Amino acid sequence: MLLYKEITADYLLIDDKRGRKIAKINQINTIGSLGVLLQAKRFGLIPHIAPLLEQIAASPVYLSESLIQTVLELADEMP
């Protein structure tokens, strides 16, 4: 968060819920990993989010099923 303020960044990349809360208190704009993936698709940098979500879900990182479904809906990738 200190670096965010030092370089006057647009967003702080953070997934941790507690960290996001602290960032909000400090008026820091945040974006999570899934938000980055959505932006990447919108800008045409990646063709699909679903395979990347599968890779994340297969890792130790926890993603709820409802979050996965929401991201897939936002990305227009619902089966």
PyRosetta script that sets phi, psi and omega in degrees:
from pyrosetta import init, pose_from_sequence

init()
pose = pose_from_sequence("MLLYKEITADYLLIDDKRGRKIAKINQINTIGSLGVLLQAKRFGLIPHIAPLLEQIAASPVYLSESLIQTVLELADEMP")
pose.set_psi(1, -32.7)
pose.set_omega(1, 178.0)
pose.set_phi(2, -63.7)
pose.set_psi(2, -44.0)
pose.set_omega(2, 178.8)
pose.set_phi(3, -62.7)
pose.set_psi(3, -40.7)
pose.set_omega(3, 176.9)
pose.set_phi(4, -52.1)
pose.set_psi(4, -47.6)
pose.set_omega(4, -178.3)
pose.set_phi(5, -72.3)
pose.set_psi(5, -37.7)
pose.set_omega(5, -178.6)
pose.set_phi(6, -63.8)
pose.set_psi(6, -40.9)
pose.set_omega(6, -177.0)
pose.set_phi(7, -98.6)
pose.set_psi(7, 4.7)
pose.set_omega(7, -179.4)
pose.set_phi(8, 52.2)
pose.set_psi(8, 55.0)
pose.set_omega(8, -178.8)
pose.set_phi(9, -71.5)
pose.set_psi(9, 159.1)
pose.set_omega(9, 176.7)
pose.set_phi(10, -78.8)
pose.set_psi(10, -38.9)
pose.set_omega(10, -177.4)
pose.set_phi(11, -142.1)
pose.set_psi(11, 152.8)
pose.set_omega(11, 171.2)
pose.set_phi(12, -105.4)
pose.set_psi(12, 123.2)
pose.set_omega(12, 177.9)
pose.set_phi(13, -80.8)
pose.set_psi(13, 112.8)
pose.set_omega(13, -177.9)
pose.set_phi(14, -155.5)
pose.set_psi(14, 136.7)
pose.set_omega(14, 178.7)
pose.set_phi(15, -107.7)
pose.set_psi(15, -21.9)
pose.set_omega(15, -176.1)
pose.set_phi(16, -64.8)
pose.set_psi(16, 125.0)
pose.set_omega(16, -176.2)
pose.set_phi(17, -61.7)
pose.set_psi(17, -43.6)
pose.set_omega(17, 179.7)
pose.set_phi(18, -64.8)
pose.set_psi(18, -41.6)
pose.set_omega(18, 178.4)
pose.set_phi(19, -64.3)
pose.set_psi(19, -37.9)
pose.set_omega(19, 177.8)
pose.set_phi(20, -63.4)
pose.set_psi(20, -39.0)
pose.set_omega(20, 179.3)
pose.set_phi(21, -63.3)
pose.set_psi(21, -44.7)
pose.set_omega(21, 178.7)
pose.set_phi(22, -64.0)
pose.set_psi(22, -40.6)
pose.set_omega(22, 178.4)
pose.set_phi(23, -62.3)
pose.set_psi(23, -41.5)
pose.set_omega(23, -179.8)
pose.set_phi(24, -63.1)
pose.set_psi(24, -42.7)
pose.set_omega(24, 177.6)
pose.set_phi(25, -58.2)
pose.set_psi(25, -36.8)
pose.set_omega(25, -178.8)
pose.set_phi(26, -90.2)
pose.set_psi(26, 12.9)
pose.set_omega(26, 178.1)
pose.set_phi(27, 56.1)
pose.set_psi(27, 45.8)
pose.set_omega(27, 178.6)
pose.set_phi(28, -106.9)
pose.set_psi(28, 127.4)
pose.set_omega(28, 176.6)
pose.set_phi(29, -73.1)
pose.set_psi(29, 132.1)
pose.set_omega(29, -178.6)
pose.set_phi(30, -121.3)
pose.set_psi(30, 157.6)
pose.set_omega(30, 171.0)
pose.set_phi(31, -145.7)
pose.set_psi(31, 142.1)
pose.set_omega(31, 179.5)
pose.set_phi(32, -98.9)
pose.set_psi(32, 176.7)
pose.set_omega(32, -178.8)
pose.set_phi(33, -59.1)
pose.set_psi(33, -40.9)
pose.set_omega(33, -179.3)
pose.set_phi(34, -69.7)
pose.set_psi(34, -32.8)
pose.set_omega(34, 174.5)
pose.set_phi(35, -64.4)
pose.set_psi(35, -37.5)
pose.set_omega(35, 177.0)
pose.set_phi(36, -64.8)
pose.set_psi(36, -42.0)
pose.set_omega(36, 178.6)
pose.set_phi(37, -62.5)
pose.set_psi(37, -42.3)
pose.set_omega(37, 178.1)
pose.set_phi(38, -62.0)
pose.set_psi(38, -43.2)
pose.set_omega(38, 178.1)
pose.set_phi(39, -63.7)
pose.set_psi(39, -41.7)
pose.set_omega(39, 179.4)
pose.set_phi(40, -60.4)
pose.set_psi(40, -40.2)
pose.set_omega(40, 178.6)
pose.set_phi(41, -68.4)
pose.set_psi(41, -43.1)
pose.set_omega(41, -179.9)
pose.set_phi(42, -59.4)
pose.set_psi(42, -34.8)
pose.set_omega(42, 179.9)
pose.set_phi(43, -89.4)
pose.set_psi(43, 4.7)
pose.set_omega(43, 177.0)
pose.set_phi(44, 76.2)
pose.set_psi(44, 18.1)
pose.set_omega(44, -179.2)
pose.set_phi(45, -81.9)
pose.set_psi(45, -25.3)
pose.set_omega(45, 174.7)
pose.set_phi(46, -134.7)
pose.set_psi(46, 145.2)
pose.set_omega(46, -177.4)
pose.set_phi(47, -81.5)
pose.set_psi(47, -32.3)
pose.set_omega(47, -175.9)
pose.set_phi(48, -145.1)
pose.set_psi(48, 146.4)
pose.set_omega(48, 177.9)
pose.set_phi(49, -95.7)
pose.set_psi(49, -31.1)
pose.set_omega(49, -173.7)
pose.set_phi(50, -51.3)
pose.set_psi(50, -47.1)
pose.set_omega(50, -179.5)
pose.set_phi(51, -63.8)
pose.set_psi(51, -33.0)
pose.set_omega(51, 179.1)
pose.set_phi(52, -72.5)
pose.set_psi(52, -37.5)
pose.set_omega(52, 175.5)
pose.set_phi(53, -62.6)
pose.set_psi(53, -39.0)
pose.set_omega(53, 177.7)
pose.set_phi(54, -62.0)
pose.set_psi(54, -41.3)
pose.set_omega(54, 179.0)
pose.set_phi(55, -64.5)
pose.set_psi(55, -42.6)
pose.set_omega(55, 179.2)
pose.set_phi(56, -65.1)
pose.set_psi(56, -44.3)
pose.set_omega(56, -179.0)
pose.set_phi(57, -63.3)
pose.set_psi(57, -28.4)
pose.set_omega(57, 179.0)
pose.set_phi(58, -80.5)
pose.set_psi(58, -9.5)
pose.set_omega(58, 179.6)
pose.set_phi(59, -91.3)
pose.set_psi(59, 179.2)
pose.set_omega(59, 177.8)
pose.set_phi(60, -68.7)
pose.set_psi(60, -7.4)
pose.set_omega(60, 179.8)
pose.set_phi(61, -74.5)
pose.set_psi(61, 129.5)
pose.set_omega(61, -179.0)
pose.set_phi(62, -89.6)
pose.set_psi(62, 128.7)
pose.set_omega(62, 171.6)
pose.set_phi(63, -127.0)
pose.set_psi(63, 125.4)
pose.set_omega(63, 178.4)
pose.set_phi(64, -70.1)
pose.set_psi(64, 154.2)
pose.set_omega(64, 179.2)
pose.set_phi(65, -62.2)
pose.set_psi(65, -37.1)
pose.set_omega(65, 179.5)
pose.set_phi(66, -66.8)
pose.set_psi(66, -35.8)
pose.set_omega(66, 177.3)
pose.set_phi(67, -66.8)
pose.set_psi(67, -43.7)
pose.set_omega(67, 178.1)
pose.set_phi(68, -59.4)
pose.set_psi(68, -45.8)
pose.set_omega(68, 179.9)
pose.set_phi(69, -63.1)
pose.set_psi(69, -41.1)
pose.set_omega(69, 178.7)
pose.set_phi(70, -61.9)
pose.set_psi(70, -45.0)
pose.set_omega(70, -179.3)
pose.set_phi(71, -64.8)
pose.set_psi(71, -42.3)
pose.set_omega(71, 178.6)
pose.set_phi(72, -63.8)
pose.set_psi(72, -37.7)
pose.set_omega(72, 176.0)
pose.set_phi(73, -64.2)
pose.set_psi(73, -46.5)
pose.set_omega(73, 179.9)
pose.set_phi(74, -62.0)
pose.set_psi(74, -31.2)
pose.set_omega(74, -178.8)
pose.set_phi(75, -88.5)
pose.set_psi(75, 2.8)
pose.set_omega(75, -176.2)
pose.set_phi(76, 55.2)
pose.set_psi(76, 45.0)
pose.set_omega(76, -179.2)
pose.set_phi(77, -124.6)
pose.set_psi(77, 28.8)
pose.set_omega(77, 177.7)
pose.set_phi(78, -72.9)
pose.set_psi(78, 136.9)
pose.set_omega(78, -179.3)
pose.set_phi(79, -68.2)
pose.dump_pdb("model.pdb")
